[in-house]
Amino acid sequence: MAVSVVVAVAVGMLAFGGKSEAQAGDGAFLAREGTPPPGANVRCRPTRAHPYPVVLVHGTFETMEQNWAVVSPRLKREGYCVFALNYGNRGLGPIGDSAKELGRFVGNVMRFTGAQKVSLVGHSQGGMMPRRWIKSQNAGNRVDDLVGFAPSNYGTELNSATSEDSTAEDFGLPVSGTSGPCRACDQQSAGSPFLKRLNGGDDTLGSASYTQIATDDDEIIIPYTRCFLKGELRTANLTLQDYYEPDLIVTHQNIYDDPIAQEFMLDALDNPGPTKPGRALRDFPLPRAGA
């Protein structure tokens, strides 16, 4: 009996980070992440209005500071506890390893804040990779919402993504600070063994709600509909140009700073279930398609 208890405790710690409650409680894990975006990674207690901390998950070739300089302070102003991490050598490493890093970070955030769940907001790989953590660790009951800005859920048909040594330059992305081959790029190629395993079965595991926000100008996730998930009850697949004037240009690299995309994000976080566009944009001041 004693051995079983020890094993159970050890497995639980591995699933959510392997850090003791005391270690997470002092916030030292946040200092190891480096410079956060404004408003993130400070001591914060969730409120009744916003009971779940928001964890920001950057994309491939990026960092939390680059990705979330606008989103993080916006969430903070809205009253959320905001946390962000850097993972996988700027997201270049194997996605399974990055998912384990995310799991450790989420476990520490939950212990640090006392929250029972988190909400996740990610860009590109950062909108897809959490699904690997949810699936591999049966962690769907630890997540209230997963909101993805141009998430690479079903990969990309971009030709250069099939190379075993894909680099940032292959994707037309900034290369400063990157090093080594991009294993995650290969795994995000449409039809890769990784994506076949990830997308086998239910796309929307657990009790979480899933919101995917895409742009038809996406130059990385090709076609952009590969951002979307299957499911009806707890998922919303949204294309920005359906709500803006038709000539709006929103790219893969700036979608998370788009004001309507942020309204969709907030609507998902503020309400039960995924985003409902009519509710999200009810008081939005800019002209929209069909307005």
C-alpha positions, 0 to 999 in steps of 0.5 A, a space after each residue: 500500500 505504501 509503495 502504491 501511494 509513493 508511485 501515485 504521488 510520483 506520477 502526479 508530479 511528473 504529469 504536472 511538472 515534477 516540482 514540489 508545491 513549495 518550489 512552485 509556491 515561491 515563484 522561482 520557476 517564473 524567473 527561469 523563464 527569462 524576461 516576460 511580456 508586460 503584465 505577465 509572470 507576477 504574483 497574482 491571485 485569481 478572482 471570482 470574475 476570472 478564476 482561471 489564470 491565462 497561460 500564453 504559449 508562443 509559436 515556432 521561432 518565437 519567444 513569449 516576449 516577442 509574441 505577447 507584447 500586446 496580448 499580455 498587457 491587454 489581458 492584465 488590464 481585463 483583470 486576468 492573472 497572466 503567465 507565459 513561458 519560453 519552450 523548446 529552444 524558441 519552439 524548434 524542438 520536438 513537440 512532444 518535449 515542448 508539451 512536457 515543458 508546458 505541462 510542468 509550467 501549467 502545474 507550477 502556475 496552478 500551485 502558485 495561484 491555487 487555481 483548479 484550472 488554467 486557460 491557454 492562449 497560443 499562436 501557431 504551434 502554441 495553439 496546437 501543441 497544448 493539445 498534445 499535452 492534453 492528450 498525452 497526460 489526459 489533462 483536459 479537465 485542467 483546461 477551461 479554454 484553449 484559444 488558438 491564433 492561427 493554430 497549426 492543428 492540421 499542419 501546413 502544406 507549405 512545401 518547405 515544411 517537408 525538409 528534415 532540416 527546415 529553418 526559419 528562413 524557409 518560412 520567411 521568418 526572422 532568424 535572429 536568436 535561432 539555432 539548429 534544425 527545426 524538428 517542430 517544423 517537420 512535425 507540423 507538415 501536413 500528414 506528418 506521423 506526429 499530426 496523424 497521432 495527434 488528430 487520431 480520435 477526438 479533436 477536442 478532448 476533456 471538458 475544455 472549450 476550443 476556439 480557433 481564430 484564422 486568417 485567409 491571408 495566412 502565408 504559413 498555415 496553408 490552406 488556412 482551414 488547417 487551423 480548424 478542429 472537428 467538433 460541434 459542441 465545444 469548438 468554434 472555427 472563426 475566419 477573421 475576414 468573415 467579420 471584417 471588410 473583405 480587403 482586410 490583410 491579416 497575416 500569420 505573424 500579426 493575427 494575435 495583435 488584431 483587435 477583432 481577434 483579441 475580442 474573440 479571445 476575450 469572449 472565449 475567456 469571459 464566458 462558458 464555452 467557445 467564442 460566439 462572434 455575435 456576442 464578442 462583437 456586439 459593441 465593437 466600434 470598427 466597421 465589419 463585413 455585412 455591417 
